[in-house]
């Protein structure tokens, strides 16, 4: 049996919960950049989407207040009283004014929301591309991201680097979105809206991050078993940091020191196993295109599309059995013995 105060307490919680959420919104928006929050926009498209969402929230909130207020008023004023069974309430058989109101007002609201949304969509999609823009081709794979910078001659994976964009020095990144297999969706909440990557149907989007730091996101379209661990990391660098990163990435792959016997042996193991069929390492026999480019593997903070930190122990576990981090990943276990695994890890550790 419920206590007599349960219903008022429930009503109290219903009223307090939205207020608590609204008070929490500023703290969420001011959180770390590594929190994928739509409440902390950091680029022009994200700002425009956020402003639109606030406008829609105000309109729909006003509708809720009006409808809930009228409903509460009617319930209180016309609730059943003693003796009501002997009387029939007033019958209303039609009101032109009321019917016009509940037809015209919703139509006007829908039209306003449609026109506002269309204006934002066209403003984002038709934005001019400045000559200083950075071009990036984004290719979605099961279950990782490939990033190609055609003008810079760079190929990397899972961690996207772009320069900060300011009013004095605008450097937006224009992304061409492609898929190598199934549908994927590129979404970094603080930088822009979701845009799908569809096989044989190129899409495009742009971002102009206005603050440096790390922004995270992930694939927002179910693409298979490991969809949830197809993560995104976008590093927004200062102009000097981005220039240094570009210079480092344009260098040929580092070759292991001949005095490092373990690394030299690891390269031999890598090049004589099936690894070379899937991965590329510049300057070696590895020319595969099915897996991430490993030329500068150690310049990345994570492996397995952000599922694990890029450490020797995690690399060892990943090579021995990728299912350790991503059950259902398409990379096979290489069936190497412990010595061979350690040698390959020593070799990969030289790829900076």
Order of alpha helices (4+ residues) and beta strands (2+ residues): alpha-alpha-alpha-beta-beta-beta-beta-beta-beta-beta-beta-beta-beta-alpha-alpha-alpha-beta-beta-alpha-alpha
